[in-house]
Amino acid sequence: MTPARAPRADAVRNRKKILAAAGEQITAHGPEVGMDEIAAAAGVAVGTLYRHFPTKTDLVVAAVAAYVARVADDAETALSRVQAGAHAVDELTAFLGRVVEASVTDRAVKAAAQTLGAEPGDRGDEDRAGTAVAALIRAGQADGDIHPDVTVSDIYLLFSTAPTDQPSAARARWLALVTPGLTTRARQAGN
């Protein structure tokens, strides 16, 4: 059995460009956007797009998986900062804000996944994110900064109720309002 070759650098670049363009095009035009439009936005030939993603469902599944991988990386990076001395409550709150902002674009991709019946198969990145978020919560609870009854499920509930269809100011206000539900800190007037 021959070992698998690493993909060429241009193939990796093209895949990233296609995934980014898919997110942008689906956000702008909805799940009905054509593969031709996605390829044009990515600056690649349609054949290149289809070599990477034979169907739109394959493309949307990959776009959702890329989003989940970014969230997992972000959660692990936040946890690393806590392990290096940062405050867990600050890292968890900032993480929540970053995920909500990223979800503004990726909300449309997730909606397209539902429309197309696309189900990501590998849950490894979801598990990585959950593990890192659980560790952030435990660290904040150990510091006395996060309520003892807060769980990873609570964080996911917050993600699912975030006002991702609202302007940035509304999302910032939402974060200011929900943070006291997680933390033992009192909310400051004006927040």
C-alpha positions in Angstrom: 0.0 0.0 0.0 1.4 3.4 -1.0 1.2 6.2 1.5 -1.0 9.1 0.6 0.7 12.1 -0.9 0.3 15.4 0.7 -1.8 17.8 -1.4 0.0 20.3 -3.6 0.3 23.8 -2.2 -1.8 25.2 -5.0 -4.5 22.6 -4.3 -4.6 23.6 -0.6 -4.8 27.3 -1.6 -7.6 26.6 -4.0 -9.6 24.6 -1.5 -9.3 27.5 1.0 -10.3 30.1 -1.6 -13.3 27.9 -2.6 -14.4 27.5 1.0 -14.1 31.2 1.7 -16.0 32.1 -1.5 -18.7 29.5 -0.7 -19.3 31.2 2.7 -19.4 34.7 1.2 -21.7 33.7 -1.7 -24.1 31.6 0.4 -24.3 34.5 2.8 -25.0 37.0 0.1 -27.2 35.0 -2.2 -28.6 32.1 -0.1 -28.3 28.3 -0.5 -29.5 28.5 -4.2 -26.2 30.2 -5.3 -24.7 28.3 -8.2 -21.4 26.5 -8.2 -20.4 28.6 -11.2 -20.8 31.8 -9.1 -18.8 30.3 -6.2 -16.0 29.2 -8.5 -15.9 32.7 -10.1 -15.8 34.4 -6.6 -13.0 32.0 -5.6 -11.1 32.8 -8.8 -10.9 29.2 -9.9 -12.3 27.2 -12.8 -15.5 25.4 -12.3 -13.7 22.1 -12.9 -11.3 22.9 -10.0 -14.3 23.5 -7.7 -15.8 20.2 -8.7 -12.5 18.3 -8.3 -12.5 19.4 -4.7 -16.3 19.2 -4.1 -18.3 17.0 -6.5 -21.6 18.3 -5.2 -22.9 21.4 -3.5 -23.7 19.3 -0.5 -20.1 18.2 -0.3 -19.0 21.9 -0.5 -21.5 23.0 2.2 -20.5 20.1 4.5 -16.8 21.2 4.1 -17.7 24.8 4.8 -19.5 23.9 8.0 -16.6 21.6 9.0 -14.1 24.4 8.4 -16.2 26.8 10.7 -16.3 24.2 13.4 -12.6 23.6 13.1 -12.0 27.4 13.5 -14.2 27.5 16.6 -12.3 24.5 18.1 -8.9 26.2 17.3 -10.2 29.4 18.9 -11.4 27.6 22.1 -8.1 25.7 22.4 -6.1 29.0 21.9 -8.3 30.7 24.6 -7.6 27.7 26.9 -3.8 28.0 26.2 -3.9 31.6 27.3 -5.7 30.7 30.5 -3.0 28.0 31.2 -0.5 30.8 30.6 -2.1 33.0 33.3 -5.0 34.8 31.6 -8.4 35.0 33.4 -10.7 32.2 32.3 -13.8 34.4 32.6 -12.3 37.0 30.2 -11.2 34.3 27.7 -14.6 32.6 27.8 -16.5 35.9 27.3 -14.2 37.0 24.5 -14.5 33.5 22.9 -18.3 33.8 23.0 -18.1 37.2 21.4 -15.8 36.0 18.6 -18.0 32.9 17.8 -21.1 35.1 17.6 -19.4 37.5 15.2 -18.1 34.6 13.1 -21.6 33.1 13.1 -23.0 36.1 11.3 -21.4 34.8 8.1 -21.5 31.1 8.9 -25.2 31.2 9.9 -26.1 31.3 6.2 -23.8 28.3 5.5 -25.4 26.3 8.3 -28.9 27.2 6.9 -27.7 26.0 3.5 -26.5 22.7 5.2 -30.0 22.2 6.6 -31.7 23.0 3.3 -29.4 20.5 1.5 -29.7 17.9 4.2 -25.9 18.1 4.7 -24.6 16.3 7.8 -20.9 16.6 8.7 -19.6 13.1 9.4 -16.6 13.7 11.6 -17.4 15.2 15.1 -13.7 15.4 16.1 -13.6 19.2 15.9 -16.9 19.5 17.8 -15.4 17.3 20.5 -12.2 19.4 20.6 -14.3 22.6 21.0 -16.4 21.1 23.8 -13.4 19.8 25.7 -11.7 23.2 25.6 -14.9 25.1 26.5 -15.4 22.7 29.4 -11.9 23.4 30.6 -12.4 27.1 30.3 -15.6 26.9 32.4 -13.9 24.7 35.1 -11.0 27.2 35.3 -13.4 30.1 35.7 -15.4 28.2 38.3 -12.2 27.4 40.2 -11.4 31.1 40.2 -14.9 31.9 41.5 -15.7 34.0 38.4 -18.1 31.7 36.6 -21.3 30.4 38.2 -20.9 26.8 39.4 -24.0 25.6 37.5 -22.7 26.8 34.0 -22.1 24.0 31.6 -20.9 23.6 28.0 -24.6 23.1 27.0 -25.3 26.6 28.4 -22.6 28.0 26.1 -24.1 26.2 23.1 -27.6 27.5 24.1 -26.2 31.0 24.1 -24.7 30.4 20.6 -28.0 29.2 19.3 -29.9 32.2 20.6 -27.4 34.9 19.6 -28.8 37.7 17.4 -26.7 36.9 14.4 -29.2 38.6 12.1 -28.8 41.9 14.0 -26.3 44.7 13.6 -23.0 44.6 15.5 -24.2 47.0 18.2 -27.1 44.7 19.0 -24.8 41.7 19.2 -22.5 43.6 21.5 -25.5 44.6 23.7 -26.6 40.9 23.7 -23.2 39.8 25.0 -23.2 42.5 27.7 -26.7 41.3 28.8 -25.9 37.5 28.8 -22.5 37.7 30.4 -23.8 38.3 33.9 -25.7 35.0 33.6 -22.4 33.2 33.3 -20.2 35.2 35.6 -20.3 36.1 39.3 -19.4 39.6 38.4 -22.1 42.3 38.6 -23.2 44.0 35.5 -21.9 47.6 35.2 -24.4 50.3 34.5 -24.4 51.2 30.8 -23.5 47.6 29.7 
